Each structure stands twice: as C-alpha cells, then as structure tokens.
Amino acid sequence: GPLVARVGMVGPTHLIGQFRSLASIAPGRVIAALGTGDAKSRDELEGYGLVFASAEQRRSEVELVARALKDEVPVWIGAGAQATNQMARDLDVVLNVWDIDADQLATRALDGPVTWAGPGREDVEGHLDELFAAGAQWAVFAPGVDVAALAHWRARGGC
C-alpha cells in the first residue's frame, strides 16, 4: 500500500473500512499511516474530479479515521502544520516526519513517538544510527536506498 494514505481520495468511512480489511487479511502487519495532503495534492485530487477540502476539513477527516483505528492498528499521522502535529500528540499516536535532520527529530521526539521517512544519505548506516539515537521508532526510506547497507545495519544489531 501507500506510505501514507491521504484523506480526500476516498471518504473517511471507506478509508477506515480499507484499513480494517487489510488488518483482517494481515493481522499485525498493518500501520494506518494517514496524511492531510497539502498544496502538492491539489492537482491530483482535482484531476480526478475530487474536491481539495480546506486544511481544517482534511485534518478533521484524519482525526476521525485515527480515532476509529488507533485501538486496532498502529496509527501514524504525517507531520506538517502545527495543528496537525498537535492533533497527533493529543490522540497519542505516532508523528511521521519527512526528511528532517536528527536534531529536529530529537526535538519532535521529546513530545511523543516519531518515525522518519525520506531519501537516504550515502552513509545509510550512519544515518540510521543518528535517526534512532534521536528517537525514531522507524525509518522508511524512499526508493534508491542501498538495501545491502540496510541489511548490514540490521545484522550488526540495529533496531
């Protein structure tokens, strides 16, 4: 599935049903990673004849989905606007950040659980060491990362 399921592509009730269906097929292997989308999403939504709702409406839909699922599967909410980040904290779910440095990640981790996603650096193992020292529970790399280096990091005792 997608790294993050954006609201607006399908209704919240349908999105909840999709995650519940996945969880029934693959118990223990589903993470409900949710996002509000942003201006970069507008063209795609409108291209399919869908409405690009206000930030408040999108945030409300993410909250609805997260509340429905958080006791069933792990929930990650894509970091962004302060109101979105605070919502994740208020719901006591994971904040999923995109391509921030380890110092910024450590600051976010002070307020609650965080995951990191983004492109990998050339020194994948050093990058992973920094991310996990900063508090990342997971690191999700964009395509093109050195998979052998990921495996080596894991084999040497990485998280």
C-alpha positions as CSV (number, residue, x, y, z in Angstrom):
1,G,0.0,0.0,0.0
2,P,1.0,3.6,0.1
3,L,3.4,5.0,2.6
4,V,0.7,7.5,3.7
5,A,-3.0,7.3,2.8
6,R,-4.2,10.8,2.2
7,V,-7.7,11.8,3.1
8,G,-9.8,13.2,0.3
9,M,-9.0,10.3,-2.1
10,V,-11.8,8.3,-0.5
11,G,-14.2,9.2,2.3
12,P,-13.2,8.6,5.9
13,T,-15.7,5.7,6.4
14,H,-14.3,4.0,3.3
15,L,-10.7,4.6,4.4
16,I,-11.5,3.1,7.8
17,G,-13.0,0.1,6.1
18,Q,-9.9,-0.3,3.9
19,F,-7.6,-0.4,6.9
20,R,-9.8,-2.8,8.8
21,S,-10.0,-5.1,5.8
22,L,-6.2,-5.0,5.4
23,A,-5.8,-5.7,9.2
24,S,-8.1,-8.7,8.9
25,I,-6.1,-10.1,6.0
26,A,-2.7,-9.4,7.5
27,P,-3.1,-9.1,11.3
28,G,-0.2,-7.4,13.0
29,R,1.3,-6.2,9.7
30,V,-0.8,-3.0,9.0
31,I,0.1,0.5,10.0
32,A,-2.5,3.2,9.4
33,A,-0.3,6.0,8.1
34,L,-2.5,9.0,7.5
35,G,-2.0,12.4,5.9
36,T,-3.9,15.5,5.3
37,G,-2.3,16.2,2.0
38,D,-1.1,19.7,1.0
39,A,-1.0,22.1,-1.9
40,K,1.0,19.4,-3.8
41,S,-2.0,17.2,-3.6
42,R,-4.5,19.7,-5.1
43,D,-3.8,19.0,-8.8
44,E,-4.1,15.2,-8.4
45,L,-7.4,15.4,-6.5
46,E,-8.9,18.0,-8.9
47,G,-7.6,16.0,-11.8
48,Y,-9.8,13.1,-10.7
49,G,-12.7,15.4,-10.1
50,L,-12.3,15.3,-6.3
51,V,-12.6,18.3,-4.0
52,F,-9.5,19.7,-2.3
53,A,-11.0,20.5,1.0
54,S,-9.8,23.1,3.5
55,A,-6.9,22.2,5.8
56,E,-9.4,22.2,8.7
57,Q,-11.7,19.7,6.9
58,R,-8.8,17.4,5.9
59,R,-7.5,17.5,9.5
60,S,-10.9,16.7,10.8
61,E,-11.1,13.6,8.5
62,V,-7.6,12.4,9.6
63,E,-8.7,12.7,13.2
64,L,-11.9,10.8,12.5
65,V,-10.0,7.9,10.9
66,A,-7.3,7.9,13.5
67,R,-9.7,7.8,16.4
68,A,-11.6,4.9,14.8
69,L,-8.4,2.9,14.2
70,K,-6.0,3.7,17.0
71,D,-7.1,0.8,19.2
72,E,-7.0,-1.7,16.3
73,V,-3.7,-0.9,14.4
74,P,-0.8,1.4,15.0
75,V,-1.6,4.9,13.6
76,W,1.0,7.3,12.2
77,I,0.0,10.9,11.2
78,G,2.1,12.8,8.7
79,A,3.7,15.8,10.3
80,G,3.0,19.2,8.8
81,A,1.2,22.1,10.2
82,Q,1.4,22.7,13.9
83,A,-2.3,21.9,14.3
84,T,-1.8,18.6,12.6
85,N,1.3,17.8,14.8
86,Q,-0.7,18.7,17.9
87,M,-3.6,16.5,16.9
88,A,-1.3,13.5,16.6
89,R,0.0,14.3,20.1
90,D,-3.5,14.8,21.5
91,L,-4.5,11.4,20.0
92,D,-1.4,9.8,21.4
93,V,-0.4,8.4,18.0
94,V,2.9,8.5,16.2
95,L,4.0,11.6,14.3
96,N,5.6,10.6,11.0
97,V,8.1,13.3,9.8
98,W,9.5,13.7,6.3
99,D,13.3,14.2,5.8
100,I,14.2,16.3,8.8
101,D,17.7,16.1,10.4
102,A,18.4,14.2,13.6
103,D,18.4,17.4,15.8
104,Q,14.9,18.3,14.6
105,L,13.8,14.7,15.0
106,A,15.1,14.7,18.6
107,T,13.1,17.8,19.4
108,R,10.0,16.2,18.0
109,A,10.6,13.0,19.9
110,L,10.5,15.0,23.2
111,D,6.8,15.4,22.8
112,G,5.9,11.8,21.8
113,P,6.7,8.9,19.4
114,V,8.1,9.7,16.0
115,T,9.0,7.9,12.8
116,W,11.2,9.2,10.0
117,A,10.7,8.9,6.2
118,G,12.7,10.3,3.3
119,P,15.6,9.7,1.0
120,G,18.7,8.0,2.4
121,R,22.1,9.6,2.6
122,E,25.1,7.9,1.1
123,D,26.2,6.7,4.6
124,V,23.0,4.8,5.3
125,E,24.3,3.1,8.4
126,G,25.5,6.3,10.0
127,H,22.2,7.9,9.0
128,L,20.2,5.1,10.7
129,D,22.4,5.4,13.8
130,E,21.6,9.1,14.0
131,L,17.9,8.7,13.5
132,F,17.5,6.0,16.1
133,A,19.7,7.9,18.6
134,A,17.4,10.9,18.0
135,G,14.3,8.8,18.9
136,A,12.9,7.4,15.6
137,Q,10.9,4.3,16.1
138,W,11.0,3.5,12.4
139,A,12.9,4.8,9.4
140,V,11.2,4.4,6.0
141,F,13.5,5.2,3.0
142,A,12.5,6.4,-0.4
143,P,13.4,4.1,-3.3
144,G,17.0,4.0,-4.3
145,V,18.4,3.4,-0.8
146,D,21.3,1.0,-0.5
147,V,19.4,-2.1,0.6
148,A,22.6,-4.1,1.3
149,A,23.6,-1.3,3.7
150,L,20.2,-1.5,5.5
151,A,20.6,-5.3,5.9
152,H,24.2,-4.9,7.2
153,W,23.0,-2.3,9.7
154,R,20.2,-4.6,10.9
155,A,22.6,-7.6,11.1
156,R,25.1,-5.7,13.3
157,G,22.3,-5.1,15.8
158,G,20.4,-2.1,14.5
159,C,16.9,-1.8,15.8
